[in-house]
Amino acid sequence: MWRNSWRIGTKLFAFLALTLVILPLQAQSDRQAGPADGGAEKPLAKAADRAPRVPVWTVASDLVGELSVMTTQYEDTFAGIGNRRSLGYLELVKANPGVDPWLPGEGTQITLPRRYVLPDAKREGIVINLAEYRLYYFHQGQVQVYPVGVGTEDNPSPLTDARVIMRLESPAWYPPKSVRAEYDARNEYLPRMIPPGPDNPLGPYALLLSEDGYLIHGTNKQFGVGMAVSHGCFRMYNEDIARFIYQVDKGTNVTVIRQPVKIGLRGREIWLEVHRPQETYSEREREQLWLEVTRVINEFEQQHPGVEYQRRAIELAVQQADGLPRMIGEQLTRVAVDMPRDRNDGSSEQAGEAPVRMLF
């Protein structure tokens, strides 16, 4: 009998030992796979609950955010910095003139352009400004700003008022006729459907828009976020879209605009932000931006009478067109002062008031 007991004890010991090995492995597998009714749901929810990669700014004026700097390491590139810090490639290039974007070098000070004049649009839901390759998400008096890739000149993104109609996880891509035609012209094969996976241009997540055929989505090519690279859709970093789709509700408004020149107020300060379209800056583009700046300033002056501008600051904003907001002037005001009612200088000023002009 003792032999049978020994065999039973040995089998029980082996079973317990195996259980101690298998259960932790099974638990780890379950955590990776997620719940049985949708393995990706639990980790995605956690991603949405984590703090966003981009700051959340309270909208108290037309100007939000702040500039900051970082020191590069020897292996850094602007593409890598943008991917890690949720900044677009071109906005980093324009904010750091004279720095090699592919080899900035060890110990170089890099400006991180996170100060924004808000676009001239309704501050509600999603606003995408094609001219600056940025997406603004307004929610409950706050705003977040994400870099996005937009359509090229041949395949431009539409200027539209749309809405979000569906969240998509692990979306399949059905190339439109225009894309298939491009491949046919190059004698290249393109399947009618690209399944989810590393070769899918939509990346792991997407928001389907009511504008037919257009999405806000991730990417299988990290380089290109913050540039004109797509066939018209709006491309985000995968780390951003993984959180963003769970912040945005179905029915959220999506307004797409093109505003290379933005102007706004913070208190009585007047701020101007000018964007050139590419790394290079032709004389023709500079002339076009001058005309646009003139138009925007004239309209602003009609809406806000009694302003004084600093001409040199406006010239610098257009010359650089680097997307960095600059204070270009200030609203004038009138204050009460003690003044005699009878004046001998012939002035028509009313007693008790005097103009105050801001000197620059």
Secondary structure, DSSP 8 states (H G I E B T S, - for coil): -HHHHHHHHHHHHHHHHHHHHHHHHHHHHHHHH--TT-TTHHHHHHHHHS--SS--EE-SSSEEE--EEEE--TT--HHHHHHHHT--HHHHHHHSTTS-SS---TT-EEEE--EEE--SS-SSEEEEETTTTEEEEEETTEEEEEE-BEE-SSS-----EEEEEEEEES--B---HHHHHHHHHTT----S-B-SSTT-TT-SEEEEESSTT-EEE--S--TTTTSEEESSSEE--HHHHHHHTTTS-TT-EEEEE--SEEEEEETTEEEEEEB-SSSS--HHHHHHHHHHHHHHHHHHHHHS-SEEE-HHHHHHHHHH-BS--EEEEEE-EEEE----S--SS-----TTEEEE----
